[in-house]
C-alpha cells in the first residue's frame, strides 16, 4: 500500500475516533453527533445480495468519514440477511432494515445508493431498476449477463444521469495506476500484447437434482429476470455460477473481468476486431459443472495489439508465477502486475523495478475485499457528491465486459468471429443470436 493510501485510510479511522471523542465532549453520543456533521452530504445506502462479497463492504460502510448510512440489507435468503446484520452490528452502532425484495428497497425514496452484489443475472436488471428509481449504483462484476444488457446499462446511466461504477477494484489500486501510467509514458516502449491469467483449484461440483426449496429462500425472486424452472439442490449458494447460462457467466464473467480490464487499460485499446477461443470442460468430467473449466482466448485489436486470456478454474499449476494477474509485453520491456505488486523487467528479462503494494485485497479466495475495494467504493461515493471522478466509469468498464461476453459466445457456438470495433456487433449470425437472452415475461430491462 502506498504512503498516500495508508495516510488516507489512517485519516478515515482517525476521523471516526475524533467524532466519538467530540461527541462525548459535547454531551451527545457519537451516533447523534455523526448525524449532525455532514448531514447534507450523507448518502443512504442499501446492499442487495449478501453472499460472499458482503465482507468487501464492511470497511467503506463503517468508516465514519465515508459519511454514509446503511439503511437496508437485502437478500432473498433469510439466513444471509440475519448473518449480514450480525456482522454489521460489530461495525456500526445502528440497525439497518432487513428486506427480502429488492423492489421494495428501490421504491424507498430515502435510498440514494444501491450496492448490487446479487448473482450475475440480476446485475443489469436490478441496476437499471435502481436507476429508474432514482438511485446511483455500485454493481459488482460482471456488470452484465450479455451484450444486450451491457449496452442498456450504459444507456440507462447516461439517460438517467446516474453514477454507476463496476466492481473492477484494481482500477483504484495505487501500484496498478502507477505502472499503467508508466506504460502509457513509454517505460516498456510500445506495448503490443497482454496476457491475462487466472489459476484456481476448484473442486468437484454436485450434479443437479430436483430438490425442495431451502428454508428461507425466495426462489421466485432469486430467479427474477431468468426463465422459471424447478429448484435443484446446491443452486442458490454459489454453484449457480457453473449450472448453465440462466444465472452465471462462467469463469470469464466471474474472474476474467478483472484481469482483462487491466490488460485493456494497459494496452490502451477499446473493443477488439476478432476473438478466437479454445475451451472445454477437462476436470471431473461427470460432475455437475456445465461449462468450460479451461479457456484460452485471443483478442485482436487495431494497431496489431493482442490480449490473451488463460483461465484454469480447476488446475492449480502455477504457469506464470502467480494465481492471477496480467503480463504486459512491450518493445523494450515487460511488466507483471497483480493485486499485490508489479515487476518491471527490461527486454532481456532483468528486473528493473519491483513495487509491492502491501494491499490486503483478496486473490482467488471466495469472497474477499480489502484496500482496493474500500478505495473503489469510496471513490464512487465521492463522485456522487461531486468531489471526485470515477476511476472506472461504466462506459469504459462495459468494454472490458464485452470481452467476457465475446469469449463466452465463441465457446458456445464453437468458433471465433470478427467484430465491429466501433459498434461491438459481431459479424456472425450464430453469435448474434446470443446477443441477448430469454427473460421471464415482464422482467426484461428497459430504460
C-alpha positions in Angstrom: 0.0 0.0 0.0 1.4 3.4 -0.9 2.1 6.1 1.8 -0.8 8.2 0.4 -3.2 5.3 0.6 -2.1 4.4 4.2 -2.4 8.1 5.2 -5.9 8.2 3.6 -7.2 5.2 5.5 -5.5 6.4 8.7 -7.3 9.7 8.4 -10.6 8.0 7.9 -10.0 5.9 11.0 -8.8 8.9 13.0 -11.8 10.8 11.9 -14.1 8.2 13.2 -12.3 8.3 16.6 -12.4 12.1 16.6 -16.1 12.1 16.2 -16.5 9.8 19.1 -14.3 12.0 21.3 -16.0 15.2 20.1 -19.4 13.7 20.8 -18.6 12.9 24.4 -17.2 16.4 24.9 -20.5 18.0 23.7 -22.6 15.7 25.8 -24.0 13.6 23.0 -23.3 10.1 21.6 -21.1 9.5 18.6 -24.2 8.3 16.8 -26.0 11.5 17.4 -23.0 13.7 16.6 -22.4 11.9 13.3 -25.9 12.5 12.2 -25.3 16.3 12.5 -21.9 16.6 10.9 -22.0 16.4 7.1 -25.7 15.6 7.0 -26.1 17.4 3.7 -23.5 15.0 2.1 -24.7 11.8 3.8 -25.7 9.0 1.4 -28.3 6.4 2.4 -27.0 3.1 1.1 -28.7 -0.3 0.5 -26.9 -3.5 -0.2 -28.7 -6.2 -2.3 -27.0 -9.6 -2.3 -25.4 -10.6 1.0 -23.3 -13.5 -0.1 -19.6 -13.9 -0.3 -18.9 -10.4 -1.4 -20.5 -8.9 1.7 -17.2 -8.6 3.6 -15.9 -6.2 0.9 -18.4 -3.6 2.1 -17.8 -3.6 5.8 -15.0 -1.1 5.7 -16.4 1.5 3.2 -19.7 1.5 5.0 -18.4 1.5 8.6 -15.8 4.3 8.2 -17.4 7.4 9.7 -15.7 9.7 7.3 -17.2 7.8 4.4 -20.4 9.6 5.7 -22.9 7.0 4.6 -25.7 5.3 6.5 -26.6 1.7 5.7 -30.4 1.7 5.6 -31.2 -1.8 4.0 -29.7 -5.2 3.9 -31.5 -7.1 1.2 -31.3 -10.8 0.2 -33.6 -13.5 -1.0 -32.2 -15.9 1.6 -33.3 -15.2 5.2 -30.2 -16.6 6.9 -28.0 -14.4 4.8 -29.9 -11.3 5.9 -29.5 -12.3 9.5 -25.9 -13.1 9.1 -25.2 -9.8 7.5 -27.0 -7.9 10.3 -25.0 -9.7 12.9 -21.7 -9.0 11.1 -22.5 -5.3 10.5 -23.6 -4.9 14.1 -20.0 -5.4 15.1 -19.0 -2.4 13.0 -21.9 0.1 13.1 -23.9 1.5 16.0 -27.3 1.4 14.4 -29.6 -1.2 12.8 -30.4 -1.3 9.1 -33.7 -2.7 7.9 -33.8 -6.3 6.6 -35.6 -6.8 3.3 -36.3 -9.8 1.1 -37.4 -7.9 -2.1 -35.0 -5.6 -3.9 -38.0 -3.9 -5.5 -39.2 -2.6 -2.1 -35.7 -1.2 -1.4 -35.7 0.6 -4.8 -39.2 2.0 -4.1 -38.0 3.7 -0.9 -37.2 7.4 -1.8 -34.8 7.6 1.2 -32.3 5.3 -0.5 -29.6 7.2 -2.5 -27.3 4.3 -3.5 -27.7 0.7 -4.3 -24.8 -1.7 -4.0 -25.8 -4.5 -6.3 -23.9 -7.7 -5.2 -26.6 -10.1 -6.4 -25.9 -13.1 -8.8 -24.9 -12.2 -12.3 -28.3 -12.4 -13.9 -29.6 -9.7 -11.6 -26.8 -7.2 -12.1 -28.2 -5.2 -15.1 -31.9 -5.7 -14.4 -31.5 -4.7 -10.8 -29.2 -1.8 -11.6 -31.5 -0.4 -14.3 -34.5 -0.7 -11.9 -32.5 1.1 -9.3 -31.5 4.0 -11.6 -35.1 4.3 -12.7 -36.0 4.6 -9.0 -33.5 7.5 -8.7 -30.5 5.5 -7.2 -26.8 5.6 -8.1 -25.4 2.1 -8.4 -22.2 0.3 -7.5 -22.6 -3.0 -9.4 -20.3 -6.0 -8.8 -18.6 -7.6 -11.7 -19.8 -8.8 -14.1 -21.9 -5.7 -14.7 -24.0 -7.5 -17.3 -25.1 -11.0 -18.2 -25.0 -10.5 -22.0 -24.2 -7.9 -24.7 -27.8 -6.5 -24.7 -27.5 -5.8 -21.0 -24.1 -4.4 -21.4 -25.4 -1.7 -23.8 -28.6 -0.9 -21.8 -26.7 -0.4 -18.6 -24.6 2.3 -20.1 -27.6 3.8 -21.8 -29.5 3.9 -18.5 -26.6 5.6 -16.8 -26.5 8.3 -19.4 -30.2 8.8 -19.9 -31.0 8.8 -16.2 -27.8 10.8 -15.2 -26.8 8.3 -12.5 -23.3 7.4 -11.3 -22.5 3.8 -12.0 -19.3 2.0 -11.1 -18.5 -1.6 -11.6 -16.5 -3.6 -9.0 -13.3 -3.8 -11.0 -11.5 -2.6 -8.0 -8.0 -2.9 -9.4 -8.7 0.4 -11.2 -8.3 2.0 -7.8 -5.1 0.3 -6.9 -2.2 2.7 -6.4 0.6 0.5 -7.7 -1.5 -0.5 -10.8 -2.4 3.1 -11.5 1.3 3.9 -11.3 2.6 1.2 -13.6 -0.2 1.7 -16.2 0.7 5.4 -16.3 4.4 4.5 -16.8 3.5 2.0 -19.6 1.5 4.8 -21.3 4.5 7.0 -20.9 6.7 4.5 -22.7 8.6 2.7 -19.9 8.4 -0.6 -21.9 8.5 1.0 -25.3 5.4 0.2 -27.4 3.1 -2.2 -25.6 1.8 -4.8 -28.1 0.5 -7.8 -26.1 -1.1 -8.5 -22.7 -1.7 -11.9 -21.1 -4.4 -12.0 -18.5 -4.3 -15.1 -16.3 -6.3 -16.9 -13.6 -5.5 -20.2 -11.9 -7.6 -21.9 -9.3 -8.1 -25.4 -7.8 -11.9 -25.5 -7.7 -13.2 -29.0 -6.9 -16.0 -31.3 -7.9 -19.5 -29.8 -8.2 -22.6 -31.9 -7.4 -24.8 -33.0 -10.2 -28.1 -31.0 -10.1 -31.1 -32.9 -8.7 -34.6 -31.6 -8.2 -35.0 -30.7 -4.5 -37.3 -28.8 -2.2 -36.6 -25.1 -2.0 -34.4 -24.5 1.0 -36.0 -23.0 4.1 -35.9 -19.2 4.0 -35.1 -18.9 0.3 -37.4 -16.9 -2.0 -36.8 -19.0 -5.1 -39.1 -16.9 -7.3 -37.1 -13.7 -6.5 -33.8 -15.5 -6.8 -34.7 -16.3 -10.4 -36.0 -12.8 -11.1 -35.3 -12.0 -14.7 -34.3 -15.6 -15.6 -36.8 -18.1 -17.1 -38.6 -20.1 -14.4 -37.6 -23.7 -13.6 -37.8 -26.1 -10.7 -35.2 -25.7 -7.9 -32.2 -28.0 -7.9 -30.1 -28.6 -4.8 -26.9 -26.6 -4.4 -28.0 -24.0 -7.0 -28.6 -20.9 -4.8 -25.3 -21.0 -2.9 -22.5 -20.1 -5.4 -22.9 -23.2 -7.7 -25.3 -21.2 -9.9 -22.0 -19.9 -11.5 -21.5 -23.3 -13.1 -25.0 -24.6 -13.7 -25.6 -23.4 -17.2 -26.3 -19.9 -18.5 -29.5 -19.0 -16.7 -27.7 -17.2 -13.9 -23.9 -17.2 -14.4 -21.4 -16.1 -16.9 -18.8 -18.9 -16.3 -15.3 -18.2 -15.1 -14.8 -15.4 -17.7 -17.5 -13.4 -16.1 -16.5 -14.4 -12.6 -12.8 -13.6 -12.8 -11.5 -12.8 -16.3 -13.4 -9.5 -16.0 -10.7 -8.2 -13.6 -7.6 -9.2 -15.5 -8.9 -8.4 -19.0 -9.8 -5.0 -17.7 -6.2 -4.3 -16.6 -4.9 -5.7 -19.9 -7.1 -3.5 -22.0 -6.3 -0.5 -19.8 -2.5 -1.1 -20.1 -2.6 -1.5 -23.9 -4.9 1.5 -24.3 -7.4 -0.4 -26.5 -11.2 -0.4 -26.7 -13.2 -3.1 -28.4 -11.5 -6.0 -30.3 -11.7 -6.8 -34.0 -11.7 -10.6 -33.6 -12.0 -13.2 -30.9 -10.9 -16.9 -31.0 -11.4 -19.4 -28.2 -10.2 -22.8 -27.2 -12.1 -24.0 -24.2 -13.6 -27.2 -22.7 -14.5 -28.9 -19.5 -11.5 -31.0 -18.7 -11.8 -31.9 -15.0 -14.3 -34.1 -13.1 -15.9 -34.9 -16.4 -19.1 -36.4 -14.9 -19.8 -33.8 -12.2 -22.4 -31.1 -12.3 -20.2 -28.3 -13.8 -21.9 -27.5 -17.1 -19.4 -25.1 -18.7 -15.8 -24.9 -19.7 -13.3 -25.0 -16.8 -10.3 -24.3 -19.0 -10.2 -21.5 -21.6 -7.6 -19.8 -23.8 -8.9 -16.7 -25.7 -7.1 -14.5 -28.1 -8.5 -11.0 -28.9 -7.0 -9.0 -31.8 -7.2 -5.2 -31.8 -6.5 -2.4 -34.2 -2.8 -1.4 -34.2 -1.7 -5.0 -34.2 -2.3 -5.4 -30.5 -3.3 -8.7 -28.8 -4.8 -9.7 -25.5 -4.8 -13.3 -24.4 -6.8 -14.9 -21.6 -5.5 -18.1 -19.9 -8.1 -19.3 -17.4 -7.7 -22.5 -15.5 -10.5 -23.0 -13.0 -9.6 -26.4 -11.7 -5.9 -26.9 -12.4 -3.6 -25.3 -9.9 -0.4 -25.5 -11.9 1.5 -22.2 -11.4 2.4 -21.3 -15.0 3.2 -17.7 -14.6 4.4 -17.2 -11.0 1.1 -16.2 -9.6 -2.5 -17.4 -9.4 -3.9 -14.3 -11.1 -2.5 -11.1 -12.8 -1.6 -9.5 -16.1 1.6 -9.6 -18.1 2.2 -6.7 -20.5 4.8 -7.1 -23.2 6.4 -4.0 -24.9 9.1 -3.5 -27.5 11.6 -2.6 -24.7 10.5 -4.5 -21.7 7.7 -6.4 -19.8 5.6 -5.8 -16.7 3.9 -8.3 -14.5 1.1 -6.8 -12.3 -1.3 -8.3 -9.9 -3.2 -7.2 -6.9 -0.2 -7.1 -4.6 2.7 -5.9 -6.8 4.2 -5.1 -10.1 7.6 -6.2 -11.5 9.2 -4.3 -14.4 11.9 -6.0 -16.5 13.9 -4.9 -19.4 13.9 -6.5 -22.8 16.5 -9.1 -21.6 14.4 -10.1 -18.7 16.4 -8.3 -16.0 14.3 -6.9 -13.1 14.5 -3.1 -13.2 11.9 -2.3 -10.5 9.6 -4.2 -8.2 6.9 -2.4 -6.2 4.8 -4.2 -3.6 1.6 -2.6 -2.6 1.0 -4.2 0.8 -2.6 -4.5 -0.2 -4.8 -6.9 1.7 -7.1 -7.4 -1.4 -8.2 -11.0 -1.8 -6.9 -13.0 -4.7 -8.6 -16.3 -5.6 -10.3 -16.9 -2.3 -14.1 -16.9 -2.4 -15.5 -13.6 -1.2 -12.8 -11.1 -0.4 -12.5 -7.4 -0.2 -9.7 -5.2 1.0 -7.9 -1.9 0.5 -8.7 -1.7 -3.2 -12.4 -2.3 -2.8 -12.6 0.2 0.0 -10.9 2.9 -2.1 -13.0 1.9 -5.1 -16.3 2.2 -3.2 -15.3 5.5 -1.6 -14.3 6.9 -5.0 -17.9 6.0 -6.1 -19.4 7.8 -3.0 -17.2 10.9 -3.6 -18.1 11.0 -7.3 -21.8 11.1 -6.4 -21.0 14.1 -4.1 -19.2 15.8 -7.0 -15.8 15.6 -5.2 -14.1 13.0 -7.4 -14.2 11.3 -10.8 -14.9 7.6 -11.2 -11.8 5.5 -11.6 -13.9 3.1 -13.7 -16.8 4.7 -15.5 -19.4 2.2 -16.6 -19.0 3.3 -20.2 -15.4 2.1 -20.1 -15.9 -0.9 -17.9 -18.5 -2.2 -20.3 -15.8 -2.6 -23.0 -13.9 -5.0 -20.7 -17.2 -6.7 -20.0 -17.8 -7.1 -23.7 -14.6 -9.2 -24.0 -16.0 -11.6 -21.5 -19.2 -12.0 -23.5 -17.3 -12.5 -26.7 -15.3 -15.3 -25.1 -18.4 -17.0 -23.8 -20.2 -16.6 -27.1 -17.3 -18.0 -29.1 -17.2 -21.0 -26.8 -20.9 -21.6 -27.0 -21.0 -21.5 -30.9 -17.7 -23.4 -31.2 -15.9 -20.8 -33.4 -14.3 -17.4 -33.4 -15.7 -14.4 -35.2 -14.9 -10.9 -36.4 -16.3 -7.8 -34.5 -17.1 -4.3 -35.5 -14.8 -2.4 -33.1 -17.0 0.7 -33.3 -20.4 -0.8 -32.5 -19.4 -4.0 -30.8 -21.7 -6.0 -33.2 -20.4 -9.5 -34.2 -20.1 -10.4 -37.9 -21.6 -13.8 -37.3 -25.3 -14.8 -37.4 -24.9 -17.5 -34.8 -23.0 -15.2 -32.5 -25.6 -12.5 -32.8 -28.3 -15.0 -31.7 -26.6 -14.9 -28.3 -26.5 -11.0 -28.2 -29.3 -11.1 -25.5 -31.1 -13.8 -23.5 -34.6 -15.1 -22.8 -36.2 -13.3 -19.9 -39.1 -14.2 -17.7 -42.0 -12.2 -19.2 -42.2 -8.7 -17.7 -38.6 -8.8 -16.4 -36.6 -7.6 -19.5 -34.7 -4.4 -18.5 -35.8 -1.3 -20.3 -35.0 2.4 -20.0 
